[in-house]
Amino acid sequence: MVHELDTVVITRDLSECGLVAGDIGVVAHLYADTRGVEVEFVSGEGATIAVETLSVDDVRPIGAREILHARPLGSTTTNP
């Protein structure tokens, strides 16, 4: 279960906006009636890359024992 302002990980590629499974976002809004979430993705400088409405099945909470990883925008892999 995710809540507004939770940090989440996407579980599938969103190629239309250049995001890949494993990218990190923040839940900006929950749609209770549709099981949807609006997730904002930002660059390292804090610029919004995308705001996407997704199913709760497309995201998962980030785990306490996971480490964040950076990748260049436009790259479809986490290895620069």
Secondary structure, DSSP 8 states (H G I E B T S, - for coil): ---TT-EEEESS-BGGGTB-TT-EEEEEEEETTTTEEEEEEE-TTS-EEEEEEEEGGGEEE--TT-------TT-SSS--
